[in-house]
């Protein structure tokens, strides 16, 4: 070989090496930029939704049900009465008679430091926003592209179901919303074969609501088939199934004042909400299930829930198994709130849809590398269905005379007094042992009512009930301004 040929070959090799190094630097730069964009975007999202949910509470728009119920549960637990709460009529009982959401007990130490309902709202917004991180990591890994990972992370954040779990105007707070990020972290840890970390996160997720253990257990089936580690995977499923059955068949009926699940009435059309009744109904009248599910309202719900991720989750059906429990619970219910995105009822569904879509996209990106961008565009198109609009209205109410009147009225109630309050004011008075929601009065010594509380479905009856107390001789008007009235028993 001539010296010239050798020089040419060496020069060509060095040029190729330099090109590889340049490409590596370019990829590293792109990865760093994508990571920074996702982390900053997640932080901004958390800040925006924290602000929105805090302002919603400050201007007295958050209802006692669910926020006030959970605040009272945490407050009672912090004061030695484990998981006790008052019903609407004021009867004291265990929250376990309604929901097995022991995650609330884990918030007790934080409540000793910051005793405020805002603690729950802030934790919820930040936690749900943090779910974008495992989404980013999963998509970056399986799509071999930091940019694709960023697209999926922002698709998760823009997804209406995510937004309404970060800020739920109609309920305020629900611990099951924290299952969203916890399940996503659980999928990530399983994907990385970090089984101890998975077990810890999965256990936390199981404490957020009674059916979530089964949803988490379905991850075990997916993991067993995907990796061949059948013993671990099937053990996860068996434990999840056992916990859910224990919650539904023993815990809730045992602690319920009536001895049955208080939500069973929502399923009267399909067998009354009991496994035996539903099995009997399925055999004797299967059309009842079809009639319950096949409604226009529920069709719109499914479109808004399933379409934004372009059906990619169908390509990872075993992972989608985790969404089945909550899908069935929602679709078979006659409560329309369970089939709207504006409440927390999607929490056990959306993490499986998002994670499943990432794995589904990984099967197709060779043919359609722009697929993650399409997913982002699809979710952005429906992102206008958002709770952020409430924040605009709420911000205008800051400092208003009506809000000032509600603050003044709330401040007049002694800390340990039994009180009856209208729904939205009640969320601010729930840090006490006994509280009732008007028109339930019972042994209350104080009544605080906003006659314009829009959460009451029959405002005429609501106002008529209040006038009986306002005009009665047994009660004295202590404060009245802008439709806000405080009564004290003579």
N, C-alpha and C positions, 0 to 999 in steps of 0.2 A: 504494500500500500504506500502511495506517495505521501510526502509530507503535506502536500496541498489537500489531498483527500482527507487526511487525518485532521488537519485544521478545520476543514469544512464540517466534518462529522462532530468535532468537539464544539465548534461554534453553535451547531444546530442543537446539540444536547444541552448546552448552557442556556440557549434561548428557550428550549422547552421547559427546563427547570425553572427559569425565571418566570415563564408564563404560568406554571403551576403555583409558584409562590405568590404571584400577583393575584391569581384566582382565589387562593386561600385567604389572602388579605382582604379581598373583596367580599368573600363569604363571611369572614369574621366581622367585617365592618357592617354588613347587612344584618347579621345576627345581633350584634350589639345595638344597632339602631332599632330593630324590631323589639328587642327586649325592653329598651328604654321607653319606647312608645307604649307598649302594653302596660308596663308598671306605672308610668305616669298617668296613662288613660284610666287605669283601674283606680288609682288614688283620687283623681278628679271626679270620677263617677261616684266613688264612695262619699266624697265631700258633698257633692251636689245632692245626692239622695238622703244623706244625713241631714243636711240643711232643710230639705223639703219635709221630711217626716217630723223633724223637731218643730218647725214653724207650724205645721198642721196641728200638732199637739198644743203648742203655746196659744194658738187662737181658738182653742176649745172646739176643734172639729173632729178629734179622735174619740170614738165611742168607748164606753165602759166595757162593752162586749166586742172584742176580746181583750184589749189591752188592760182594762181595769181588773178583770178577773185574774190575769196572770200577775199583775203588780201586787194584788192582794195575796195571791199564793206565795210569791217570793217574800213579801213583807211578813206574812204570818210565819213562814218557815224561819226567817231571820230572827223572829221573836219567840221561837220555841214551839210553835203550833204547826207541825210539819204538814205541808201541802193542804192546808185548810183554806176554804174560800166561802163567800156568801153567794147564794143564788140570787136571782132577780128579786125574789120575795124576801130575801134576807136570811133564809135558813142556812145554818152553817153545816158544811160537809166537806168531805175530801174531794179535791179536784180529780183524783183518780177514778171517781165515779162517772166522769165525763171523758177525760183523755188521760192516757198514760204518757205524759210528757215530762218525765223526771229530769230532763235537761234544765228545767226551771230551778231545781234545787242547786244545780251547779253555779247558778248566778248569785246565790245567797252571799258568799264571801265578798263578792264585788259590791253587793248592796249594802254591806256594812261600811264600805268605804264611801260609796256615793248612793245615798238613799233617794232615788228619784226614778219615776217612770221613764225618764229620758234615757236611762241606762239601757233598758231593753230595746228601745228604738234605735239607739246608736249602734249597739251590738249587731242588730239585725241588718242594718244597711251596710255596715263594713263587712260583715261576714259574707253576705250574698255577693257583694262586689268582688271579694277575694276569690270567688269561684272562677273568675276569668284566668287566674294563674294556672291551675291544673289543665284548663282547656287549652291554653297557649302551649304548655309543655307537651301535652299529648299530640296536638296537631303538628307542632314543630318536629316532633320525633317521627311520627308515622307518615307525614307528608314530605319529610326531608326538606322543609323550607320554613325558615323563621317568618317569612312574609305570610305564608299560608297560616302559620300559627297565630299571627296577629289578626288576620282576617276572621278566624274562628273565635278568637277571644272577644273581639268587638261585636261579632254576631251574637255571642252569648249575652253581652251587656245590653245590646239593643233589643233583644228578644222581649216582647211585651210581658211574657210570663216571668222573666227574670226581674223586670222593672217593678211589677206588682208584688213580688216577694221582697224586694228591697224596700219598698214603700207601699204599704197596703192601707189606703185611706179608709176603707170600710171596716177594718178590724184593728189597725194600729200595729199589733205585734202578734205573732204566733210562732212558737218555738219550732214548728215543723219547717218553717222557711229556712232555718239553719241546716236542715238536712240537705238542701241544694248544694252548698259548697262542700259539706262533709262527704257526700256521696261521690262528688267529682274528685276529691282528694283520695277517696278510697279506690276509685278506678285507677288513678295514677299510680298509687302505691302497688296495687296488684299488677299493673303493667310493668312495673319496675322490679317485681318479685320481692318487694320489701314487706314481708308478711306481718312482721310485728307492728310496723307503722300502720299497715292496713287494719289490723285487728283493733288497734286503739281508736282510729278514726271511725271505723265501722261501729264500734261499741257506742261511741258518742252519738252517731247518727241514729242508732236504735232507741236512744232515750228521747228523741224529739216528738214521737207520736206512736200510737199503738200498732199501726200497720207497717211502719218503716222497717222493722226487723225482717219481715218477709221480703221486702224490696231489696234490702241489702243481701239477704240470703240468696237471692237469685243471681247475684254477682258470683257466688260460689259455683253455680252451674256453668256460667260463662267461663270462669277461670279453669274449671276442671276439664272442660272440652278443649279449651284453647291451649292449655299447657300440658295436659295429661296428668296433672296432679290431682287425681280423683279423691284421695282421702281428705286432703285439706278442703278442696272445693265443696265436696258433698257434706263435709262437716259444717261448713259455713251455712249451707242451705238448710241443713237439719236444725241447727241452732236458731236461725232466723225464723223458720216456720214454727218451731216450738214456742218461741217467745211471742210471736203474733197470736197464736192460738191461746196461749196463756193469758195474754192481755185481753182478748175479746171474750173468752169463755169463763175466765175467773176474775181477773182484776177489776174490770169495769162493772160487771154485775155485783161483785162483792161490795164495792164501795158506793155503788149507786143507791140512793135513798129508796128507789122503787124496786131494786133487785134486778133490773133489766137495763140494757143499754139505752140511755136517754135519747139516742138518735135513731132507734129502731123504727120509729114512725115514718121516717123518710123513705122506708123501703117496704111499706105495706102493700104496694102493688106487685111486688115480686117475692112475697113470702114473709114480710114482717121483719126482715133484717137478721133473722137467726139462720144458721147454717142448715138446720133441719127444715125450717119453713121454706127456705129458698130452694133446697133440693126437691122438696115435695112439689113446689110450684113449677119448677123446671120440668118435672115429669108430667104433671097434670095439666099445666097451661103454659107451654113454652112461648106462646104468642104474647103473653104478658111482658116478657122480657124484651121482645122486639118492639112492642108498643111503647114501652118505657124509654127505650134508647132512641128510637127513630122519630125524633122531633126536629123541627127546624132550628130551634134554639141550640140544641146539642150538636147539630150539624155545623153551625157557625163556630161553635166552640172548638170542634175538632179541626176545622179548617185553620183557624187562627193558631191552634196549638201545634199541628202537625206539618202544615205546608211550608212555613218559613225555612226549614232545613231540607226542603226539596225531596223529601222521602228517602234521603240517604241512610237514615236509621234502619230502613228495611233490609239493607245489605248486612246488618249485624244483628239478626233476630234474637240470638240468645242474650245479648246485652239488653235488648228491649224488654225482656221478660220482667225486669225490675219495675217497669212502668205499669205492668198489668194490674197489680193490686189497687193502686189509686185510680187508674182508669175505670176499673169495674165499680169501685166505691162511688165515684162521681157520676158515671153514666147511669147507674141504676137508681140514683137518688131522685126524689121529687123536689129537692131543694134547688132552685135555679142558681143560687150562689155558687154551688159546687161545679157548675158547668159554665162559669164565666172566668175570664182570666184575671179579674180585678181582685180576687181573693187568693188566699194561700193554698188553695186546694190543688194547684199544679206542682207543688213542691216535690212530691214523690214521683213525678213524671219527667219534668224537664231535664234533670241531670242525665237520665238515661237516653233521652232523645238527642241531647247535645253530644255526649260521648259516643253514642252509636253512630251519629252522623260523621264524626271524625274517622272512625274505622271504616265506615261505608265509603267516604271520600277517598280513603287510602287505596281502595280497590279500583278506583276509576281515574285517579289523577294522571296516570300515564296517557290515557286517552283524552282526558280533559283537564289539563294542568290549571286552567283558570277556574275550576270548580269552586275553590274556597272563596274567590271573589264573588261568584254568583250567589253563594250562601250569604255573604255579607250584604249584597244588594237586596236579596229577598227579605232578610230580617230588617234591613233599614227601611224597606217599603212599608212594613207594618209597624215600625217603631213609633209611628205617630199615635198609636193606641197606647197611651202612656199616662201614668199618674202625675207626671211633672206639671200638667196643667193645673192641678190643685194648688201647687206651690205658688203659681202666679196669683191666684185669687187670695190665697192665705197671706202672702206677703203684703197685699194691699190692706188686709185687715189688721196688721200689726199697729198697735197704738190707737186703734179705734175706740170709741166710747163704749161700744157693746162689749168688746173684749175686756176693757177696764172694769166694766160693771160685773162681768163674770169673775174676774180676779178678786174684786172687792167682796163679792158674795161668798166665794170659796174661802176667803181668809177669815170670815166670821164664824166658821164652823170649828168648834173645839176639836183638838186632835183625837180624843178618844170617844167622842160622842157618836151615838147611833144616828145615822143620817139617811134620808131618802133624797136622791138626786135624779134629775133628768139625765138621760143617757150620756150626753157629751160632757156635762159638768161632772158626772160621776167618775169619769176617767181621772179627774184631778183630785178625787177624794177617796180613793181606794186604798190608801195606806192606813188601814184601820181594821179592826176585827169584824165589825158589822157595818154593812152598807146595803141599802136596797135601791132598786131602780124604780122611780116613779112610774106608775101610780101605786106601787106597793108601798105601804107606810108602816104597818105593824106597830112595833114599840119605838119607832124612831122619835127622837125629841126635836129633830130639825128637818126641815124640807127646803131644798134648794131647787128651783125650777126655772128653766129657760122656756117660756111659752112658745118660742119660735124654733125649738129643736126640730130639725128637719128629719131626724132619724125615725120618728114615729110615723107608722103607716096610716093611722087614723087621727090626724091632728085635731079634728073637731071633738072627738071623744076625749082625747088627751087634755085639751083645754077645759072641757066641761068638768072633768075629774078634778083638775086643779082648783077651779072656782069654788068647789064644795069646801075645800080646806081654807082657801083664801077668805071666804065669806063666813066661815064657821067661827063660833065663839071659843072653841078650844085652842085656836092658834092665833098667835100675835105676829103681825108683819114687822119684821126687824129691818128689812131693807127691800127697796123696790126701785128699779131703774132700768130703762130700755128693755122691758120685758123680762128682766131677771128679778126674781123675788125670793127672799129668804123668810121662812116662817119658823117660829119657835113655839113649842107647846107650852101653854099657860100652866 
